[in-house]
Amino acid sequence: MPTYSERSKSKLETCDKRLQLIFNEAIKHFDNTILFGFRSYVDQQRLFKEGKSQKEFPNSKHNVYPSMAIDAAPFPIDWNDLERFRYFNGFIMGIAAGLGIKLRCGCDWNMDTQLKDNKFDDYCHYEIVGD
């Protein structure tokens, strides 16, 4: 069974308990790594300037503590294997739904289950909806 590295665990601990619940269940079945939970001003601004985030600090759900957003990826990471990312997205969304947690992923911002209508794809991003 896969387990999180200490680095992933420490990032997960910065997240809302609901995100911790989802991803602690996910790791039991699908190896993945946590890239970000809470983001500092410096991290958020860097990612915004690199075009990897659409929001400046403090407007991202990553910028509150505990973080209402998490970035996670299937492990090992292959940034060119978008099908694996989409598979992982569905897996995570299924866990969230099974736990009764409303979650949005960065591959379906408007939550219409259509992935081709996104203007900005962020396959690693998940956020709690409604808070």
OpenMM code with the backbone's topology and positions (N, CA, C; nanometers):
from openmm import Vec3, app, unit

residues = "MET PRO THR TYR SER GLU ARG SER LYS SER LYS LEU GLU THR CYS ASP LYS ARG LEU GLN LEU ILE PHE ASN GLU ALA ILE LYS HIS PHE ASP ASN THR ILE LEU PHE GLY PHE ARG SER TYR VAL ASP GLN GLN ARG LEU PHE LYS GLU GLY LYS SER GLN LYS GLU PHE PRO ASN SER LYS HIS ASN VAL TYR PRO SER MET ALA ILE ASP ALA ALA PRO PHE PRO ILE ASP TRP ASN ASP LEU GLU ARG PHE ARG TYR PHE ASN GLY PHE ILE MET GLY ILE ALA ALA GLY LEU GLY ILE LYS LEU ARG CYS GLY CYS ASP TRP ASN MET ASP THR GLN LEU LYS ASP ASN LYS PHE ASP ASP TYR CYS HIS TYR GLU ILE VAL GLY ASP".split()
positions = [
    Vec3(0.0851, -0.1179, 0.0000),
    Vec3(0.0000, 0.0000, 0.0000),
    Vec3(0.0892, 0.1236, 0.0000),
    Vec3(0.0590, 0.2217, -0.0868),
    Vec3(0.1383, 0.3448, -0.0885),
    Vec3(0.1221, 0.4235, 0.0414),
    Vec3(0.2191, 0.5062, 0.0714),
    Vec3(0.2121, 0.5964, 0.1864),
    Vec3(0.2693, 0.7312, 0.1453),
    Vec3(0.2305, 0.8345, 0.2184),
    Vec3(0.2838, 0.9672, 0.1914),
    Vec3(0.4225, 0.9825, 0.2500),
    Vec3(0.5065, 1.0568, 0.1792),
    Vec3(0.6376, 1.0956, 0.2318),
    Vec3(0.6154, 1.1958, 0.3451),
    Vec3(0.7176, 1.2218, 0.4217),
    Vec3(0.7078, 1.3216, 0.5285),
    Vec3(0.6744, 1.4591, 0.4710),
    Vec3(0.7296, 1.4906, 0.3556),
    Vec3(0.7025, 1.6181, 0.2900),
    Vec3(0.5545, 1.6302, 0.2548),
    Vec3(0.4989, 1.5247, 0.1947),
    Vec3(0.3564, 1.5267, 0.1596),
    Vec3(0.2702, 1.5349, 0.2852),
    Vec3(0.3057, 1.4598, 0.3872),
    Vec3(0.2282, 1.4633, 0.5127),
    Vec3(0.2262, 1.6040, 0.5713),
    Vec3(0.3416, 1.6701, 0.5705),
    Vec3(0.3473, 1.8043, 0.6305),
    Vec3(0.2634, 1.9034, 0.5494),
    Vec3(0.2589, 1.8894, 0.4182),
    Vec3(0.1756, 1.9774, 0.3355),
    Vec3(0.0272, 1.9461, 0.3566),
    Vec3(-0.0061, 1.8190, 0.3680),
    Vec3(-0.1450, 1.7790, 0.3916),
    Vec3(-0.1954, 1.8316, 0.5260),
    Vec3(-0.1091, 1.8358, 0.6238),
    Vec3(-0.1481, 1.8838, 0.7571),
    Vec3(-0.1858, 2.0315, 0.7577),
    Vec3(-0.1493, 2.1067, 0.6543),
    Vec3(-0.1859, 2.2490, 0.6460),
    Vec3(-0.3257, 2.2685, 0.5886),
    Vec3(-0.3909, 2.1583, 0.5528),
    Vec3(-0.5204, 2.1643, 0.4848),
    Vec3(-0.6374, 2.1414, 0.5798),
    Vec3(-0.7522, 2.1882, 0.5365),
    Vec3(-0.8789, 2.1641, 0.6035),
    Vec3(-0.8961, 2.0139, 0.6297),
    Vec3(-0.9591, 1.9807, 0.7386),
    Vec3(-0.9778, 1.8395, 0.7783),
    Vec3(-1.0485, 1.7580, 0.6707),
    Vec3(-1.1375, 1.8197, 0.5945),
    Vec3(-1.2078, 1.7456, 0.4880),
    Vec3(-1.1113, 1.7046, 0.3775),
    Vec3(-1.0185, 1.7928, 0.3432),
    Vec3(-0.9178, 1.7564, 0.2425),
    Vec3(-0.8269, 1.6472, 0.2970),
    Vec3(-0.7919, 1.6557, 0.4230),
    Vec3(-0.7111, 1.5511, 0.4846),
    Vec3(-0.7840, 1.4167, 0.4797),
    Vec3(-0.9129, 1.4179, 0.5062),
    Vec3(-0.9926, 1.2942, 0.5020),
    Vec3(-0.9913, 1.2338, 0.3613),
    Vec3(-1.0154, 1.3160, 0.2598),
    Vec3(-1.0178, 1.2685, 0.1208),
    Vec3(-0.8831, 1.2081, 0.0819),
    Vec3(-0.7760, 1.2818, 0.1073),
    Vec3(-0.6457, 1.2369, 0.0586),
    Vec3(-0.5846, 1.1264, 0.1445),
    Vec3(-0.6212, 1.1190, 0.2713),
    Vec3(-0.5771, 1.0047, 0.3516),
    Vec3(-0.6465, 0.8761, 0.3068),
    Vec3(-0.7656, 0.8884, 0.2520),
    Vec3(-0.8320, 0.7718, 0.1926),
    Vec3(-0.7700, 0.7396, 0.0568),
    Vec3(-0.7428, 0.8415, -0.0218),
    Vec3(-0.6884, 0.8210, -0.1563),
    Vec3(-0.5557, 0.7468, -0.1543),
    Vec3(-0.4682, 0.7804, -0.0615),
    Vec3(-0.3346, 0.7193, -0.0602),
    Vec3(-0.3410, 0.5693, -0.0327),
    Vec3(-0.4478, 0.5240, 0.0244),
    Vec3(-0.4632, 0.3801, 0.0500),
    Vec3(-0.4776, 0.3011, -0.0798),
    Vec3(-0.5175, 0.3688, -0.1867),
    Vec3(-0.5515, 0.3001, -0.3115),
    Vec3(-0.4767, 0.3506, -0.4347),
    Vec3(-0.4242, 0.4726, -0.4272),
    Vec3(-0.3657, 0.5354, -0.5457),
    Vec3(-0.2457, 0.6173, -0.4998),
    Vec3(-0.1265, 0.5790, -0.5437),
    Vec3(-0.0072, 0.6516, -0.5018),
    Vec3(-0.0115, 0.7929, -0.5583),
    Vec3(0.0082, 0.8905, -0.4720),
    Vec3(0.0063, 1.0302, -0.5123),
    Vec3(0.0943, 1.1112, -0.4194),
    Vec3(0.1219, 1.2336, -0.4603),
    Vec3(0.2048, 1.3232, -0.3811),
    Vec3(0.1315, 1.4555, -0.3628),
    Vec3(0.1514, 1.5161, -0.2474),
    Vec3(0.0915, 1.6458, -0.2186),
    Vec3(0.1936, 1.7530, -0.2541),
    Vec3(0.1567, 1.8404, -0.3457),
    Vec3(0.2461, 1.9457, -0.3918),
    Vec3(0.2326, 2.0731, -0.3087),
    Vec3(0.1090, 2.1085, -0.2752),
    Vec3(0.0810, 2.2266, -0.1942),
    Vec3(-0.0461, 2.2063, -0.1153),
    Vec3(-0.0478, 2.2621, 0.0027),
    Vec3(-0.1675, 2.2865, 0.0809),
    Vec3(-0.1722, 2.4376, 0.0947),
    Vec3(-0.1422, 2.4856, 0.2159),
    Vec3(-0.1327, 2.6297, 0.2391),
    Vec3(-0.0181, 2.6879, 0.1566),
    Vec3(-0.0435, 2.8074, 0.1001),
    Vec3(0.0604, 2.8787, 0.0248),
    Vec3(0.0866, 3.0138, 0.0895),
    Vec3(0.2118, 3.0418, 0.1120),
    Vec3(0.2540, 3.1719, 0.1637),
    Vec3(0.2396, 3.2772, 0.0541),
    Vec3(0.2561, 3.4022, 0.0927),
    Vec3(0.2553, 3.5132, -0.0025),
    Vec3(0.3589, 3.4885, -0.1126),
    Vec3(0.4798, 3.4522, -0.0712),
    Vec3(0.5891, 3.4326, -0.1675),
    Vec3(0.5556, 3.3209, -0.2659),
    Vec3(0.5077, 3.2079, -0.2157),
    Vec3(0.4731, 3.0952, -0.3036),
    Vec3(0.3596, 3.1322, -0.3990),
    Vec3(0.2552, 3.1970, -0.3458),
    Vec3(0.1395, 3.2313, -0.4294),
    Vec3(0.1784, 3.3290, -0.5394),
    Vec3(0.2542, 3.4299, -0.5045),
    Vec3(0.2939, 3.5291, -0.6047),
    Vec3(0.3853, 3.4685, -0.7104),
    Vec3(0.4743, 3.3789, -0.6687),
    Vec3(0.5638, 3.3126, -0.7651),
    Vec3(0.4821, 3.2311, -0.8646),
    Vec3(0.3872, 3.1518, -0.8141),
    Vec3(0.3046, 3.0683, -0.9012),
    Vec3(0.2164, 3.1534, -0.9924),
    Vec3(0.1669, 3.2650, -0.9409),
    Vec3(0.0881, 3.3570, -1.0238),
    Vec3(0.1738, 3.4126, -1.1375),
    Vec3(0.2936, 3.4588, -1.1048),
    Vec3(0.3828, 3.5157, -1.2066),
    Vec3(0.4263, 3.4127, -1.3091),
    Vec3(0.4375, 3.2848, -1.2677),
    Vec3(0.4737, 3.1767, -1.3594),
    Vec3(0.3554, 3.1300, -1.4433),
    Vec3(0.2351, 3.1814, -1.4155),
    Vec3(0.1154, 3.1411, -1.4888),
    Vec3(0.0569, 3.0098, -1.4410),
    Vec3(0.1015, 2.9616, -1.3254),
    Vec3(0.0525, 2.8355, -1.2711),
    Vec3(-0.0656, 2.8558, -1.1768),
    Vec3(-0.0971, 2.9791, -1.1456),
    Vec3(-0.2149, 3.0148, -1.0675),
    Vec3(-0.2779, 3.1365, -1.1328),
    Vec3(-0.4091, 3.1451, -1.1262),
    Vec3(-0.4815, 3.2591, -1.1815),
    Vec3(-0.5069, 3.3666, -1.0764),
    Vec3(-0.4695, 3.3388, -0.9505),
    Vec3(-0.5024, 3.4297, -0.8412),
    Vec3(-0.3778, 3.4795, -0.7696),
    Vec3(-0.3812, 3.6080, -0.7365),
    Vec3(-0.2746, 3.6650, -0.6552),
    Vec3(-0.3115, 3.6476, -0.5073),
    Vec3(-0.2102, 3.6533, -0.4228),
    Vec3(-0.2317, 3.6475, -0.2787),
    Vec3(-0.3130, 3.7701, -0.2367),
    Vec3(-0.4129, 3.7575, -0.1521),
    Vec3(-0.4600, 3.6445, -0.0733),
    Vec3(-0.5873, 3.5829, -0.1286),
    Vec3(-0.6069, 3.5870, -0.2615),
    Vec3(-0.7349, 3.5513, -0.3226),
    Vec3(-0.7528, 3.4042, -0.3551),
    Vec3(-0.6546, 3.3216, -0.3280),
    Vec3(-0.6647, 3.1780, -0.3538),
    Vec3(-0.7118, 3.1052, -0.2281),
    Vec3(-0.7828, 2.9968, -0.2490),
    Vec3(-0.8232, 2.9142, -0.1348),
    Vec3(-0.7028, 2.8487, -0.0674),
    Vec3(-0.5870, 2.8556, -0.1322),
    Vec3(-0.4627, 2.8078, -0.0708),
    Vec3(-0.4107, 2.9067, 0.0336),
    Vec3(-0.4600, 3.0302, 0.0329),
    Vec3(-0.4025, 3.1366, 0.1146),
    Vec3(-0.4695, 3.1561, 0.2493),
    Vec3(-0.5574, 3.0655, 0.2882),
    Vec3(-0.6162, 3.0680, 0.4225),
    Vec3(-0.5606, 2.9491, 0.4994),
    Vec3(-0.5639, 2.9597, 0.6300),
    Vec3(-0.5144, 2.8483, 0.7125),
    Vec3(-0.6238, 2.8059, 0.8089),
    Vec3(-0.6625, 2.6787, 0.8065),
    Vec3(-0.6121, 2.5738, 0.7192),
    Vec3(-0.6563, 2.5959, 0.5747),
    Vec3(-0.5759, 2.5480, 0.4843),
    Vec3(-0.6001, 2.5673, 0.3417),
    Vec3(-0.7286, 2.4980, 0.2982),
    Vec3(-0.8052, 2.5695, 0.2175),
    Vec3(-0.9282, 2.5142, 0.1613),
    Vec3(-0.9027, 2.4546, 0.0230),
    Vec3(-0.7736, 2.4497, -0.0160),
    Vec3(-0.7345, 2.3932, -0.1448),
    Vec3(-0.6078, 2.3111, -0.1270),
    Vec3(-0.5919, 2.2175, -0.2192),
    Vec3(-0.4749, 2.1301, -0.2183),
    Vec3(-0.4340, 2.1039, -0.3622),
    Vec3(-0.3053, 2.0892, -0.3839),
    Vec3(-0.2536, 2.0460, -0.5137),
    Vec3(-0.1907, 1.9092, -0.4929),
    Vec3(-0.2354, 1.8122, -0.5694),
    Vec3(-0.1853, 1.6752, -0.5585),
    Vec3(-0.1734, 1.6160, -0.6976),
    Vec3(-0.0828, 1.5206, -0.7109),
    Vec3(-0.0587, 1.4587, -0.8412),
    Vec3(-0.0341, 1.3100, -0.8237),
    Vec3(-0.0710, 1.2314, -0.9256),
    Vec3(-0.0370, 1.0888, -0.9204),
    Vec3(0.1151, 1.0730, -0.9169),
    Vec3(0.1604, 0.9735, -0.8438),
    Vec3(0.3049, 0.9518, -0.8280),
    Vec3(0.3433, 0.8170, -0.8862),
    Vec3(0.4549, 0.8097, -0.9591),
    Vec3(0.5462, 0.9183, -0.9914),
    Vec3(0.4813, 1.0143, -1.0912),
    Vec3(0.5239, 1.1402, -1.0843),
    Vec3(0.4643, 1.2438, -1.1692),
    Vec3(0.5215, 1.2356, -1.3102),
    Vec3(0.4298, 1.2311, -1.4070),
    Vec3(0.4652, 1.2442, -1.5478),
    Vec3(0.3762, 1.3549, -1.6022),
    Vec3(0.4293, 1.4767, -1.6106),
    Vec3(0.3499, 1.5928, -1.6506),
    Vec3(0.2927, 1.5783, -1.7913),
    Vec3(0.3438, 1.4865, -1.8708),
    Vec3(0.2943, 1.4665, -2.0068),
    Vec3(0.1810, 1.3655, -2.0153),
    Vec3(0.1522, 1.2947, -1.9066),
    Vec3(0.0485, 1.1917, -1.9065),
    Vec3(-0.0821, 1.2489, -1.8504),
    Vec3(-0.1498, 1.3317, -1.9314),
    Vec3(-0.2732, 1.3956, -1.8862),
    Vec3(-0.3858, 1.2963, -1.8630),
    Vec3(-0.3829, 1.1849, -1.9344),
    Vec3(-0.4866, 1.0830, -1.9109),
    Vec3(-0.4783, 1.0285, -1.7692),
    Vec3(-0.3567, 1.0092, -1.7200),
    Vec3(-0.3409, 0.9607, -1.5825),
    Vec3(-0.3891, 1.0659, -1.4828),
    Vec3(-0.3614, 1.1933, -1.5113),
    Vec3(-0.4114, 1.3004, -1.4250),
    Vec3(-0.5645, 1.3015, -1.4248),
    Vec3(-0.6258, 1.2855, -1.5425),
    Vec3(-0.7727, 1.2839, -1.5496),
    Vec3(-0.8292, 1.1642, -1.4725),
    Vec3(-0.7641, 1.0505, -1.4848),
    Vec3(-0.8061, 0.9315, -1.4101),
    Vec3(-0.7991, 0.9589, -1.2602),
    Vec3(-0.6889, 1.0192, -1.2162),
    Vec3(-0.6710, 1.0544, -1.0755),
    Vec3(-0.7776, 1.1546, -1.0312),
    Vec3(-0.8080, 1.2548, -1.1167),
    Vec3(-0.9134, 1.3516, -1.0847),
    Vec3(-1.0451, 1.2805, -1.0558),
    Vec3(-1.0823, 1.1879, -1.1419),
    Vec3(-1.2065, 1.1140, -1.1215),
    Vec3(-1.2031, 1.0319, -0.9941),
    Vec3(-1.0892, 0.9725, -0.9653),
    Vec3(-1.0732, 0.8936, -0.8441),
    Vec3(-1.0936, 0.9810, -0.7199),
    Vec3(-1.0293, 1.0967, -0.7174),
    Vec3(-1.0414, 1.1881, -0.6039),
    Vec3(-1.1842, 1.2393, -0.5910),
    Vec3(-1.2446, 1.2775, -0.7029),
    Vec3(-1.3813, 1.3284, -0.6983),
    Vec3(-1.4791, 1.2216, -0.6496),
    Vec3(-1.4534, 1.0965, -0.6852),
    Vec3(-1.5369, 0.9865, -0.6373),
    Vec3(-1.5252, 0.9673, -0.4869),
    Vec3(-1.4050, 0.9761, -0.4347),
    Vec3(-1.3861, 0.9660, -0.2892),
    Vec3(-1.4603, 1.0790, -0.2191),
    Vec3(-1.4428, 1.2016, -0.2687),
    Vec3(-1.5098, 1.3173, -0.2077),
    Vec3(-1.6611, 1.2988, -0.2079),
    Vec3(-1.7153, 1.2571, -0.3214),
    Vec3(-1.8604, 1.2369, -0.3313),
    Vec3(-1.9067, 1.1296, -0.2329),
    Vec3(-1.8307, 1.0214, -0.2229),
    Vec3(-1.8651, 0.9143, -0.1296),
    Vec3(-1.8629, 0.9589, 0.0152),
    Vec3(-1.7819, 1.0574, 0.0452),
    Vec3(-1.7736, 1.1116, 0.1821),
    Vec3(-1.8703, 1.2283, 0.2043),
    Vec3(-1.9436, 1.2665, 0.0981),
    Vec3(-2.0385, 1.3767, 0.1098),
    Vec3(-1.9718, 1.5130, 0.1154),
    Vec3(-1.8524, 1.5242, 0.0576),
    Vec3(-1.7775, 1.6496, 0.0581),
    Vec3(-1.7826, 1.7108, -0.0813),
    Vec3(-1.8300, 1.8349, -0.0907),
    Vec3(-1.8390, 1.9025, -0.2192),
    Vec3(-1.7023, 1.9578, -0.2561),
    Vec3(-1.6469, 1.9053, -0.3638),
    Vec3(-1.5112, 1.9370, -0.4060),
    Vec3(-1.5127, 1.9788, -0.5527),
    Vec3(-1.4280, 2.0759, -0.5866),
    Vec3(-1.4102, 2.1174, -0.7254),
    Vec3(-1.2659, 2.0860, -0.7637),
    Vec3(-1.2468, 2.0392, -0.8869),
    Vec3(-1.1096, 2.0174, -0.9329),
    Vec3(-1.0794, 2.1156, -1.0463),
    Vec3(-0.9517, 2.1429, -1.0633),
    Vec3(-0.9073, 2.2404, -1.1614),
    Vec3(-0.9173, 2.1952, -1.3054),
    Vec3(-0.9733, 2.0768, -1.3267),
    Vec3(-0.9985, 2.0334, -1.4644),
    Vec3(-1.1462, 2.0534, -1.5004),
    Vec3(-1.2266, 2.1014, -1.4032),
    Vec3(-1.3695, 2.1252, -1.4265),
    Vec3(-1.4174, 2.2377, -1.3340),
    Vec3(-1.3715, 2.3586, -1.3604),
    Vec3(-1.3994, 2.4722, -1.2716),
    Vec3(-1.5478, 2.4979, -1.2525),
    Vec3(-1.6271, 2.4842, -1.3605),
    Vec3(-1.7696, 2.5134, -1.3479),
    Vec3(-1.8516, 2.3917, -1.3037),
    Vec3(-1.7852, 2.2829, -1.2794),
    Vec3(-1.8457, 2.1615, -1.2233),
    Vec3(-1.9608, 2.1066, -1.3081),
    Vec3(-1.9454, 2.1167, -1.4399),
    Vec3(-2.0494, 2.0658, -1.5291),
    Vec3(-2.0150, 1.9287, -1.5868),
    Vec3(-1.9093, 1.8688, -1.5398),
    Vec3(-1.8556, 1.7380, -1.5824),
    Vec3(-1.7994, 1.7393, -1.7250),
    Vec3(-1.7894, 1.8566, -1.7862),
    Vec3(-1.7299, 1.8701, -1.9189),
    Vec3(-1.5895, 1.9277, -1.9026),
    Vec3(-1.4888, 1.8549, -1.9464),
    Vec3(-1.3518, 1.8990, -1.9239),
    Vec3(-1.2976, 1.9872, -2.0359),
    Vec3(-1.3638, 1.9888, -2.1505),
    Vec3(-1.3123, 2.0637, -2.2651),
    Vec3(-1.3507, 2.2114, -2.2640),
    Vec3(-1.4334, 2.2545, -2.1679),
    Vec3(-1.4764, 2.3944, -2.1657),
    Vec3(-1.3957, 2.4809, -2.0692),
    Vec3(-1.2898, 2.4262, -2.0135),
    Vec3(-1.2028, 2.5040, -1.9241),
    Vec3(-1.1192, 2.6031, -2.0038),
    Vec3(-1.0993, 2.7208, -1.9468),
    Vec3(-1.0077, 2.8180, -2.0066),
    Vec3(-0.8692, 2.8053, -1.9438),
    Vec3(-0.8616, 2.7462, -1.8252),
    Vec3(-0.7352, 2.7278, -1.7537),
    Vec3(-0.7411, 2.5911, -1.6859),
    Vec3(-0.6576, 2.4981, -1.7308),
    Vec3(-0.6536, 2.3648, -1.6710),
    Vec3(-0.5503, 2.3595, -1.5598),
    Vec3(-0.5923, 2.3101, -1.4458),
    Vec3(-0.5030, 2.2918, -1.3319),
    Vec3(-0.5338, 2.1534, -1.2750),
    Vec3(-0.4766, 2.0525, -1.3384),
    Vec3(-0.5092, 1.9139, -1.3060),
    Vec3(-0.4697, 1.8723, -1.1652),
    Vec3(-0.3862, 1.9487, -1.0990),
    Vec3(-0.3421, 1.9144, -0.9634),
    Vec3(-0.4296, 1.9765, -0.8558),
    Vec3(-0.5157, 2.0693, -0.8915),
    Vec3(-0.5888, 2.1520, -0.7939),
    Vec3(-0.7246, 2.0943, -0.7559),
    Vec3(-0.7495, 2.0957, -0.6247),
    Vec3(-0.8800, 2.0578, -0.5685),
    Vec3(-0.9136, 2.1576, -0.4605),
    Vec3(-1.0414, 2.1965, -0.4520),
    Vec3(-1.0810, 2.2914, -0.3471),
    Vec3(-1.2195, 2.2591, -0.2937),
    Vec3(-1.2363, 2.2896, -0.1652),
    Vec3(-1.3651, 2.2734, -0.1001),
    Vec3(-1.4590, 2.3790, -0.1578),
    Vec3(-1.5810, 2.3385, -0.1881),
    Vec3(-1.6812, 2.4295, -0.2436),
    Vec3(-1.7774, 2.4715, -0.1317),
    Vec3(-1.8084, 2.5999, -0.1301),
    Vec3(-1.9098, 2.6482, -0.0374),
    Vec3(-1.8560, 2.7163, 0.0872),
    Vec3(-1.7268, 2.7095, 0.1112),
    Vec3(-1.6701, 2.7761, 0.2293),
    Vec3(-1.5825, 2.8908, 0.1888),
] * unit.nanometer
topology = app.Topology()
chain = topology.addChain("A")
for resn in residues:
    res = topology.addResidue(resn, chain)
    for name in ("N", "CA", "C"):
        topology.addAtom(name, app.Element.getBySymbol(name[0]), res)
